[in-house]
Amino acid sequence: MGELGLAFIKLAKFEAEKSLLNAQRTHIADTKWLGIASVKASRLYRDANAQSMKHLVSTFECERTA
């Protein structure tokens, strides 16, 4: 999902170089916002997954020592 977000950000940057009309700039802003949101969501998911794994590992280690 992060790679998709980066692709949207790159697309917005490319379109910004070629834009002439205000409507195009609005579309570019929306595309960039979508890309940034996608990257942030990907990072949040990755962090949540890492935290879950960390807690699961510590839980299993406690069970093995008991």
NUDO-103777 format. One line per 8 residues: number of its first residue (from 1); their letters; for each residue x, y, z of N, C-alpha, C, O. Coordinates in steps of 0.05 Angstrom, whole numbers, plus 5000, padded with zeros to 4 digits. Atoms other than C-alpha are relative to their C-alpha. Layout:
N
NUM	A	X:Y:Z:X:Y:Z:X:Y:Z:X:Y:Z; ...
% end
This chain:
66
1	MGELGLAF	5017:4976:5000:5000:5000:5000:5018:5025:5000:5010:5046:4988; 4981:4977:4999:5059:5046:5014:5010:5006:4972:5014:5030:4965; 4990:4996:5027:5085:5035:4944:4979:5014:4982:4986:5030:4965; 5021:4988:5015:5018:5054:4915:4998:5030:5007:4995:5047:4989; 5001:4972:4992:5018:5118:4956:5023:5016:4988:5019:5038:4979; 4977:4986:5012:5088:5136:4932:4995:5004:4970:5004:5024:4959; 5006:4997:5029:5064:5124:4860:4981:5024:4996:4985:5039:4977; 5018:4977:5002:5007:5174:4871:5014:5026:5005:5009:5046:4991
9	IKLAKFEA	4985:4975:4995:5055:5225:4900:5017:5007:4976:5019:5031:4969; 4983:4995:5024:5102:5218:4841:4983:5009:4976:4991:5027:4962; 5018:4992:5021:5043:5223:4793:4991:5029:5004:4990:5045:4985; 5008:4973:4994:5020:5287:4828:5022:5020:4994:5018:5041:4983; 4977:4983:5006:5090:5316:4822:5003:5004:4970:5008:5026:4961; 4997:4999:5029:5093:5300:4748:4977:5018:4989:4983:5035:4972; 5023:4985:5010:5023:5329:4736:5003:5030:5008:4995:5047:4992; 4997:4973:4991:5041:5392:4776:5019:5016:4981:5015:5040:4976
17	EKSLLNAQ	4982:4987:5019:5097:5407:4727:4986:5008:4974:4994:5027:4960; 5013:4996:5025:5049:5404:4668:4973:5015:5002:4960:5020:4982; 5027:4989:4997:4987:5436:4698:4998:5029:4991:5016:5044:4994; 5005:4973:5010:4956:5498:4669:4975:5012:5014:4974:5036:5019; 5026:4990:4991:4885:5503:4697:4997:4995:5030:5010:4978:5042; 5006:5003:4972:4859:5511:4768:4987:4973:5006:4993:4961:5027; 5012:5026:4996:4817:5448:4760:5021:4978:5001:5018:4959:5016; 4978:5020:5000:4880:5409:4745:5015:5001:5027:5022:4981:5038
25	RTHIADTK	4986:4997:4974:4913:5437:4808:4984:4988:5023:4995:4977:5042; 5018:5012:4980:4853:5415:4850:5003:4970:4999:5005:4957:5019; 4997:5029:5004:4859:5345:4821:5027:4991:5011:5030:4970:5023; 4973:5007:4991:4934:5345:4835:5001:5000:5031:5013:4982:5042; 5000:4999:4971:4922:5365:4908:4986:4976:5011:4995:4964:5031; 5015:5023:4991:4871:5309:4916:5017:4974:4996:5017:4957:5013; 4983:5023:5006:4919:5258:4884:5023:4999:5021:5029:4977:5031; 4978:5000:4980:4976:5280:4930:4990:4993:5027:5003:4978:5042
33	WLGIASVK	5011:5006:4974:4931:5277:4991:4994:4970:5002:4999:4958:5023; 5005:5029:5000:4910:5206:4972:5026:4984:5003:5027:4964:5018; 4974:5013:4998:4983:5186:4964:5011:5002:5028:5021:4982:5039; 4990:4996:4973:5003:5215:5031:4984:4983:5020:4996:4971:5038; 5017:5016:4982:4944:5182:5066:5006:4970:4998:5007:4956:5018; 4993:5028:5005:4962:5115:5035:5027:4993:5013:5029:4972:5025; 4973:5005:4987:5035:5120:5058:4997:5000:5030:5009:4982:5043; 5003:4999:4971:5014:5140:5128:4985:4975:5011:4993:4964:5031
41	ASRLYRDA	5015:5024:4992:4964:5082:5132:5018:4976:4999:5017:4958:5017; 4982:5022:5002:5017:5034:5109:5020:4999:5023:5025:4978:5034; 4982:4998:4977:5066:5058:5162:4987:4993:5026:4998:4979:5043; 5015:5006:4975:5013:5054:5216:4994:4970:5002:4997:4959:5023; 5005:5029:5001:4994:4983:5195:5025:4984:5007:5024:4965:5022; 4974:5014:4995:5067:4962:5195:5008:5002:5029:5017:4982:5041; 4993:4996:4972:5078:4991:5264:4982:4984:5018:4991:4972:5037; 5019:5016:4984:5015:4959:5292:5006:4970:4998:5005:4956:5018
49	NAQSMKHL	4992:5028:5004:5036:4892:5263:5025:4993:5016:5026:4972:5029; 4975:5005:4985:5105:4898:5294:4995:4999:5030:5006:4982:5044; 5007:4999:4972:5075:4916:5362:4986:4974:5008:4991:4963:5029; 5015:5025:4995:5028:4856:5358:5019:4977:5002:5016:4960:5020; 4980:5022:4999:5085:4809:5342:5017:5001:5025:5023:4980:5036; 4983:4997:4977:5127:4837:5398:4985:4990:5025:4997:4976:5042; 5015:5008:4977:5071:4825:5449:4994:4969:4999:4994:4956:5019; 5004:5029:5003:5056:4755:5421:5025:4984:5008:5023:4964:5022
57	VSTFECER	4975:5013:4993:5129:4735:5427:5004:5000:5030:5012:4980:5041; 4996:4999:4971:5133:4759:5499:4980:4983:5014:4986:4971:5035; 5020:5017:4987:5068:4722:5516:5008:4971:4998:5006:4956:5017; 4992:5028:5003:5094:4657:5487:5025:4993:5017:5028:4971:5027; 4976:5004:4984:5161:4665:5523:4992:4996:5029:5004:4980:5044; 5009:5002:4973:5124:4674:5589:4987:4972:5005:4990:4960:5026; 5013:5026:4997:5083:4611:5577:5020:4977:5000:5016:4957:5014; 4979:5022:5001:5145:4569:5561:5015:4999:5025:5024:4977:5033
65	TA	4985:5000:4975:5180:4590:5625:4983:4991:5024:4994:4983:5044; 5017:5007:4977:5120:4576:5669:4996:4971:5004:4982:4962:5022
% end
